[in-house]
């Protein structure tokens, strides 16, 4: 199987996680961000992730991929209960998180930006969505302060380093991509349980944190 992704993309991280959690071999293919032709040829629109199955068919949508892989190959891994408080936490941070993350993604050394045109394509699209990157970056101190307050709230919800609710569930598939994205922001102070969770989930899922390129 092949999984077509963008490295920075949280939805792509969701799809990557299930392969790592279940230790299923797959080929990871990083699309250039300005490559519209390839995904349109496969699924009729520009989006990622896209799973190319062994039979040559294509599947879009991150959670469809997650459920397909989890339920088709071996014993299901995401058997834990969900906690509505995790979804509520993600809703709390989503209004401002993109202003912290997207301008940093645009400057980082991701494979999807390995050509100048791919990086420019991303920047043009995302600035139209969140506004001028330079202006967003000036808000970093106040946004990091808000984020650290929210991380303190999340600390109370984390039950174990290897699963936010004590047993792997779809909550981990939704939560870890945001925590991984936050790792590109330099200087964020993580509460102990959140820090242990992000590191352990990185190991379990095989999806690297972005600490080494934090800005």
For each residue, the residues with C-beta under 8 A, 3 or more apart:
1: 24 26 27 51 52 53 54
2: 26 27 28 29 51 52
3: 12 15 16 19 26 27 28 29 49 50 51 52 65
4: 29 30 31 38 39 42 48 49 50 51 52
5: 9 12 15 16 28 29 30 31 48 49
6: 9 12 30 31 33 48 110 112
7: 12 30 110 111 112
8: 105 108 110 112 181
9: 5 6 12 13 48 49
10: 13 14 177 178 180 181
11: 14 15 48 49 62 177
12: 3 5 6 7 9 15 16 48 49 62
13: 9 10 16 17 176 177 180 205 207
14: 10 11 17 18 49 62 63 65 66 173 174 177
15: 3 5 11 12 18 19 49 51 62 65 66
16: 3 5 12 13 19 20 28 49 205 206 207
17: 13 14 20 21 66 172 173 176 177 205 206 207
18: 14 15 21 22 24 65 66 69 70 77 78 173
19: 3 15 16 22 23 24 26 69 206
20: 16 17 23 204 205 206 207
21: 17 18 77 78 168 204 205
22: 18 19 69 70 73 74 77
23: 19 20
24: 1 18 19 69 73 74
25:
26: 1 2 3 19
27: 1 2 3
28: 2 3 5 16
29: 2 3 4 5
30: 4 5 6 7 110 111 112
31: 4 5 6 35 38 39 48 112
32: 35 112 114 115 118
33: 6 112 113 118 119 121 122
34: 115 117 118 120 121 122
35: 31 32 38 39 118
36: 39 40 46
37: 40 41
38: 4 31 35 41 42
39: 4 31 35 36 42 43 45 46 47 48 50
40: 36 37 43 44 45 46
41: 37 38
42: 4 38 39 50 52 58
43: 39 40 47 50 58 60
44: 40
45: 39 40 60
46: 36 39 40
47: 39 43 50 60
48: 4 5 6 9 11 12 31 39
49: 3 4 5 9 11 12 14 15 16 60 62 65
50: 3 4 39 42 43 47 58 59 60
51: 1 2 3 4 15 58 59 60 65 68 69
52: 1 2 3 4 42 56 57 58
53: 1 56 57 58 59
54: 1
55:
56: 52 53
57: 52 53
58: 42 43 50 51 52 53
59: 50 51 53 64 65 68
60: 43 45 47 49 50 51 64 65
61: 64 65
62: 11 12 14 15 49 65 66
63: 14 66 67 170 173
64: 59 60 61 67 68
65: 3 14 15 18 49 51 59 60 61 62 68 69
66: 14 15 17 18 62 63 69 70 78 170 173
67: 63 64 70 71
68: 51 59 64 65 71 72
69: 18 19 22 24 51 65 66 72 73
70: 18 22 66 67 73 76 77 78
71: 67 68 76
72: 68 69
73: 22 24 69 70
74: 22 24
75:
76: 70 71 79
77: 18 21 22 70 168
78: 18 21 66 70 168 169 170 172 173
79: 76 167 168 169
80: 163 165 166 167 168 169 171
81: 165 167 169
82: 86 87 165 169 170 171
83: 86 87 157 164 165 171
84: 87 88
85: 88 89 157
86: 82 83 89 90 157 164 165 171 174 175
87: 82 83 84 90 91 171 174
88: 84 85 91 92
89: 85 86 92 93 150 153 154 157 175
90: 86 87 93 94 174 175 178
91: 87 88 94
92: 88 89 95 150 153
93: 89 90 96 97 147 150 178
94: 90 91 97 98
95: 92
96: 93 99 100 143 146 147
97: 93 94 100 101 147 178 181 182
98: 94 101 102 129 130
99: 96 102 103 130 131 136 139 143
100: 96 97 103 104 136 140 143 144 147 182 185
101: 97 98 104 105 181 182 184 185
102: 98 99 105 106 126 129 130 133 136
103: 99 100 106 107 133 134 136 137
104: 100 101 107 108 184 185 214 215
105: 8 101 102 108 110 122 126 184
106: 102 103 113 119 122 123 126 133
107: 103 104 215
108: 8 104 105 113 184 210 213 215
109: 113 213
110: 6 7 8 30 105 113 114
111: 7 30 114
112: 6 7 8 30 31 32 33 118 122
113: 33 106 108 109 110 118 119 122
114: 32 110 111 118
115: 32 34 118 119
116: 119 120
117: 34 120 121
118: 32 33 34 35 112 113 114 115 121 122
119: 33 106 113 115 116 122 123
120: 34 116 117 123 124
121: 33 34 117 118 124 125
122: 33 34 105 106 112 113 118 119 125 126
123: 106 119 120 126 127 133
124: 120 121 127 128
125: 121 122 128 129
126: 102 105 106 122 123 129 130 133
127: 123 124 130 131 132 133
128: 124 125
129: 98 102 125 126
130: 98 99 102 126 127 133 136
131: 99 127 135 136
132: 127 135 136
133: 102 103 106 123 126 127 130 136 137
134: 103 137 138
135: 131 132 138 139
136: 99 100 102 103 130 131 132 133 139
137: 103 133 134 140
138: 134 135
139: 99 135 136 142 143
140: 100 137 143 144 185
141: 144 145
142: 139 145 146
143: 96 99 100 139 140 146 147
144: 100 140 141 147 148 185 187 188
145: 141 142 148 149
146: 96 142 143 149 150
147: 93 96 97 100 143 144 150 151 182 185 188
148: 144 145 151 152 188 189
149: 145 146 152 153
150: 89 92 93 146 147 153 154
151: 147 148 154 155 188 189 190 191 194
152: 148 149 155 156 191
153: 89 92 149 150 156 157
154: 89 150 151 157 158 191 194
155: 151 152 158 191 192 193 194
156: 152 153
157: 83 85 86 89 153 154 164
158: 154 155 161 164 193 194 196 197
159: 163 164 165 166
160: 163 164 166 197
161: 158 193 196 197 199 200 201
162: 168 200 201 204
163: 80 159 160 166 167 168 169 172
164: 83 86 157 158 159 160 169 171 172 175 197
165: 80 81 82 83 86 159 169 171 172
166: 80 159 160 163
167: 79 80 81 163
168: 21 77 78 79 80 162 163 172
169: 78 79 80 81 82 163 164 165 172 173
170: 63 66 78 82 173 174
171: 80 82 83 86 87 164 165 174 175
172: 17 78 163 164 165 168 169 175 176 201
173: 14 17 18 63 66 78 169 170 176 177
174: 14 86 87 90 170 171 177 178
175: 86 89 90 164 171 172 178 179
176: 13 17 172 173 179 180 198 201 202 205 207
177: 10 11 13 14 17 173 174 180 181
178: 10 90 93 97 174 175 181 182
179: 175 176 182 183 194 197 198 201
180: 10 13 176 177 183 198 202 207 209 210
181: 8 10 97 101 177 178 184 210
182: 97 100 101 147 178 179 185 188
183: 179 180 188 198 209 210 211 214
184: 101 104 105 108 181 210 213 214 215
185: 100 101 104 140 144 147 182 188 214 215
186: 214 215
187: 144 214
188: 144 147 148 151 182 183 185
189: 148 151
190: 151 194 195 198
191: 151 152 154 155 194 195
192: 155 195 196
193: 155 158 161 196 197
194: 151 154 155 158 179 190 191 197 198
195: 190 191 192 198 199
196: 158 161 192 193 199 200
197: 158 160 161 164 179 193 194 200 201
198: 176 179 180 183 190 194 195 201 202 209
199: 161 195 196 202 203 209
200: 161 162 196 197 203 204
201: 161 162 172 176 179 197 198 204 205
202: 176 180 198 199 205 206 207 208 209
203: 199 200 206
204: 20 21 162 200 201
205: 13 16 17 20 21 176 201 202
206: 16 17 19 20 202 203
207: 13 16 17 20 176 180 202
208: 202
209: 180 183 198 199 202 212
210: 108 180 181 183 184 213 214
211: 183 214
212: 209
213: 108 109 184 210
214: 104 183 184 185 186 187 210 211
215: 104 107 108 184 185 186
